[in-house]
Amino acid sequence: MLLGDSVLHLASSGVRTHSQSMLPMVQQLLQHAGIGLKDCAAIAYGCGPGSFTGVRTACGIAQGLAFGAALPVVPVVTLAAMALACRQRSGADEVVPEGGTEVATEVLAVLDARMGEVYWAHYAVDAAGGCRVLVAPTLSAPAEVCLSGAMVAGGNGLAAYPAAFEGWSCAMRPDIMPHAIEIGQLARIAFRAGAVLSAAQAQPLYLRNKIAYTSAERQAMRAAQDGS
């Protein structure tokens, strides 16, 4: 929760119980802030990409809260939140070339998508926290991720498939994951720019139509990997 310049947040490690824990956590934050849900300006949520269940849960809860309080929603791409966190935690400063024009830090966000694939995107992140898309969110094999001159790379996809990223010369932050703090920061920028939706328009961002392979498909994939 963003309250002026303050950031209030709670964290839960029980991924499988998020659907039960999120609403009580929201209520706890509101009580701590001394406000009601209807006093908020908008409801932000991580729209994906990510786990099928996690993305649907985030979207569903945001939509329910927004409907109940008659508030707009602000979807935030989880890879953009990772890129912002990567820039902030890497200590990267704005790069100022000889001409004196500020250039935003380029960040590659790589999230483990399981099934031998990663979600990834390439952003230019400025000092104010704005994320400009250089390569849109993509689902691919780890070996197909394009560095494209990125100065910093972050996300658990780097650790999940280390062989695919060997030899990269950029700084690596495999500990970076999507977090509500960065989602809130990006949502505030989007809200001020008028990039809001009605509760009915809230949708998850899916890059994969298929969420599971059959046993035969998994065996074929393993055989192809063994033969490569």
Secondary structure, DSSP 8 states (H G I E B T S, - for coil): -EETTEE-------GGGHHHHHHHHHHHHHHHHT--GGGSS-EEEEEESS-HHHHHHHHHHHHHHHHHHT--EEEEEHHHHHHHHHHHHHT---B--TT---B-EEEEEEEEEETTEEEEEEEEE-TTS-EEEEEEEEEE-GGG---TT-SEEESTHHHHSGGGGTT--SEEETT----HHHHHHHHHHHHHTT--B-GGG-----S-S-----HHHHHHHHHHHHH-
